[in-house]
Amino acid sequence: MRTATRALALLRPGSLAEALAMLRDEGPLVPIAGCTDVYVGLQFGTEKRRRFLDLWGLPELTRIEERGASLSIGAAVPYAAILKSPLVAARIPSLAAAAREIGGPQIQNRGTLGGNIANGSPAGDSLPVLAVAEATVVLASASAERGIPFTSFYTGYRKTVMRPDEIIVAVEIGPVEGKQWFRKVGTRAAQAISKVVMAAVRSPRPRIALGSVAPTVVRATRTEEALARGGSMEEAQVALQSEIHPIDDLRSTAAYRRRVSGNLLARFWRETGPSS
Ligand SMILES: Cc1cc2nc3c(=O)[nH]c(=O)nc-3n(C[C@H](O)[C@H](O)[C@H](O)COP(=O)(O)OP(=O)(O)OC[C@H]3O[C@@H](n4cnc5c(N)ncnc54)[C@H](O)[C@@H]3O)c2cc1C
């Protein structure tokens, strides 16, 4: 049943420091940014929590900037800003490709990268890109900041290492050497959750990650090794099948997801080969 908004409390900090202090002193609070995921839960009555912390527009969380050799993208940066960013276009075009296929313009204007990561849906379209870019998730509490390698961030289905007194402040992405590739397979181009989503990098050390094929995003390391040592596509596809664990659900079947994953792998390799 739809949640009555009068039952909800929203704390609105003016800075990151204030947000972290509120989280420490007035918690438990649920951080929200674009609220595109949380609102669905409130609308359907599945979101039972009642006290929220509004991170939308906090200046410290909405920057895209170079920090040393890395690109830092603030957690509350919406997809529309990712799409407009020359730094993203130059350094991680596969993230822009993912952003372009997340929802329609309304969702791209409100939905944020930090929200996609924290929500932890295995179908989150930005997650395979961050996995192959070997990104670092920067978490902050009122007392400390820590960086977690993206591939260690999830501990299970929608479970992460983030503590209740922490929020994601940014994602840091080092230089990505090689050709970047991204492909989402869904029922239609916009507003469709992925049936399978894959991001990859073609380099002497190929990197491959898939979403919607297991409880968390999968970095396909055995498949990567097969390709790196010059194994055939068939060998790599066999390795990939051992690394994914898709299920039947409303959107698709496990068999379809297995078949599409193998096909995407072959397509990635073909489209990024020496003659491409
Ligand atoms: C119609 C529609 C279409 C969609 N299409 C797609 C799609 O194609 N692909 C896709 O991947 N997703 C899609 N989504 C899901 C959603 O838009 C994305 O996951 C989006 O990135 C969520 O960001 P948000 O800022 O709105 O998150 P919110 O709803 O504000 O928060 C989501 C979760 O993240 C937590 N959170 C948010 N920010 C932080 C932070 N900085 N630190 C810690 N925790 C935080 C919240 O507590 C909550 O648990 C769609 C949603 C809708 C409603």
The ligand as an SDF file (V2000), in Angstrom:
LIG
                    3D

 53 58  0  0  0  0  0  0  0  0999 V2000
   11.1900    4.1490  -14.2160 C   0  0  0  0  0  0  0  0  0  0  0  0
   12.5540    3.7280  -13.7240 C   0  0  0  0  0  0  0  0  0  0  0  0
   13.4940    3.2700  -14.6380 C   0  0  0  0  0  0  0  0  0  0  0  0
   14.7480    2.8540  -14.2110 C   0  0  0  0  0  0  0  0  0  0  0  0
   15.6280    2.3810  -15.1360 N   0  0  0  0  0  0  0  0  0  0  0  0
   16.8440    1.9420  -14.7370 C   0  0  0  0  0  0  0  0  0  0  0  0
   17.7580    1.3960  -15.7010 C   0  0  0  0  0  0  0  0  0  0  0  0
   17.4990    1.3250  -16.9040 O   0  0  0  0  0  0  0  0  0  0  0  0
   18.9630    0.9550  -15.2290 N   0  0  0  0  0  0  0  0  0  0  0  0
   19.3120    1.0190  -13.9040 C   0  0  0  0  0  0  0  0  0  0  0  0
   20.4120    0.6110  -13.5390 O   0  0  0  0  0  0  0  0  0  0  0  0
   18.4460    1.5330  -12.9830 N   0  0  0  0  0  0  0  0  0  0  0  0
   17.2320    1.9910  -13.3560 C   0  0  0  0  0  0  0  0  0  0  0  0
   16.3560    2.4870  -12.4290 N   0  0  0  0  0  0  0  0  0  0  0  0
   16.7540    2.5040  -11.0010 C   0  0  0  0  0  0  0  0  0  0  0  0
   17.2810    3.8640  -10.4580 C   0  0  0  0  0  0  0  0  0  0  0  0
   16.8590    4.9510  -11.2310 O   0  0  0  0  0  0  0  0  0  0  0  0
   18.8090    3.8550  -10.3590 C   0  0  0  0  0  0  0  0  0  0  0  0
   19.2360    2.7870   -9.5320 O   0  0  0  0  0  0  0  0  0  0  0  0
   19.3630    5.1800   -9.8140 C   0  0  0  0  0  0  0  0  0  0  0  0
   20.7350    5.2430  -10.0920 O   0  0  0  0  0  0  0  0  0  0  0  0
   19.1490    5.3480   -8.3180 C   0  0  0  0  0  0  0  0  0  0  0  0
   19.7070    6.5820   -7.9430 O   0  0  0  0  0  0  0  0  0  0  0  0
   18.9330    7.5520   -6.9450 P   0  0  0  0  0  0  0  0  0  0  0  0
   19.8350    8.6970   -6.6700 O   0  0  0  0  0  0  0  0  0  0  0  0
   17.5920    7.8880   -7.4590 O   0  0  0  0  0  0  0  0  0  0  0  0
   18.8270    6.6070   -5.6650 O   0  0  0  0  0  0  0  0  0  0  0  0
   17.8370    6.7310   -4.4100 P   0  0  0  0  0  0  0  0  0  0  0  0
   16.4880    6.2120   -4.7800 O   0  0  0  0  0  0  0  0  0  0  0  0
   17.9120    8.0900   -3.8030 O   0  0  0  0  0  0  0  0  0  0  0  0
   18.5500    5.6900   -3.4380 O   0  0  0  0  0  0  0  0  0  0  0  0
   18.6830    4.3310   -3.8070 C   0  0  0  0  0  0  0  0  0  0  0  0
   19.4080    3.5620   -2.6930 C   0  0  0  0  0  0  0  0  0  0  0  0
   20.7260    4.0370   -2.5640 O   0  0  0  0  0  0  0  0  0  0  0  0
   20.9460    4.5990   -1.2770 C   0  0  0  0  0  0  0  0  0  0  0  0
   21.7880    5.7840   -1.5210 N   0  0  0  0  0  0  0  0  0  0  0  0
   21.5910    6.7620   -2.4400 C   0  0  0  0  0  0  0  0  0  0  0  0
   22.6490    7.5700   -2.4850 N   0  0  0  0  0  0  0  0  0  0  0  0
   23.5220    7.1260   -1.5460 C   0  0  0  0  0  0  0  0  0  0  0  0
   24.8190    7.5450   -1.1010 C   0  0  0  0  0  0  0  0  0  0  0  0
   25.4590    8.5940   -1.6450 N   0  0  0  0  0  0  0  0  0  0  0  0
   25.4220    6.8450   -0.1290 N   0  0  0  0  0  0  0  0  0  0  0  0
   24.8090    5.7560    0.4150 C   0  0  0  0  0  0  0  0  0  0  0  0
   23.6020    5.3030    0.0390 N   0  0  0  0  0  0  0  0  0  0  0  0
   22.9690    5.9870   -0.9350 C   0  0  0  0  0  0  0  0  0  0  0  0
   19.5740    4.8660   -0.6910 C   0  0  0  0  0  0  0  0  0  0  0  0
   19.5910    4.7930    0.7200 O   0  0  0  0  0  0  0  0  0  0  0  0
   18.7700    3.7540   -1.3170 C   0  0  0  0  0  0  0  0  0  0  0  0
   18.9530    2.5570   -0.6050 O   0  0  0  0  0  0  0  0  0  0  0  0
   15.0850    2.9150  -12.8250 C   0  0  0  0  0  0  0  0  0  0  0  0
   14.1440    3.4030  -11.9020 C   0  0  0  0  0  0  0  0  0  0  0  0
   12.8890    3.7930  -12.3290 C   0  0  0  0  0  0  0  0  0  0  0  0
   11.9030    4.2990  -11.3210 C   0  0  0  0  0  0  0  0  0  0  0  0
  1  2  1  0
  2  3  1  0
  2 52  2  0
  3  4  2  0
  4  5  1  0
  4 50  1  0
  5  6  2  0
  6  7  1  0
  6 13  1  0
  7  8  2  0
  7  9  1  0
  9 10  1  0
 10 11  2  0
 10 12  1  0
 12 13  2  0
 13 14  1  0
 14 15  1  0
 14 50  1  0
 15 16  1  0
 16 17  1  0
 16 18  1  0
 18 19  1  0
 18 20  1  0
 20 21  1  0
 20 22  1  0
 22 23  1  0
 23 24  1  0
 24 25  2  0
 24 26  1  0
 24 27  1  0
 27 28  1  0
 28 29  2  0
 28 30  1  0
 28 31  1  0
 31 32  1  0
 32 33  1  0
 33 34  1  0
 33 48  1  0
 34 35  1  0
 35 36  1  0
 35 46  1  0
 36 37  1  0
 36 45  1  0
 37 38  2  0
 38 39  1  0
 39 40  1  0
 39 45  2  0
 40 41  1  0
 40 42  2  0
 42 43  1  0
 43 44  2  0
 44 45  1  0
 46 47  1  0
 46 48  1  0
 48 49  1  0
 50 51  2  0
 51 52  1  0
 52 53  1  0
M  END
$$$$
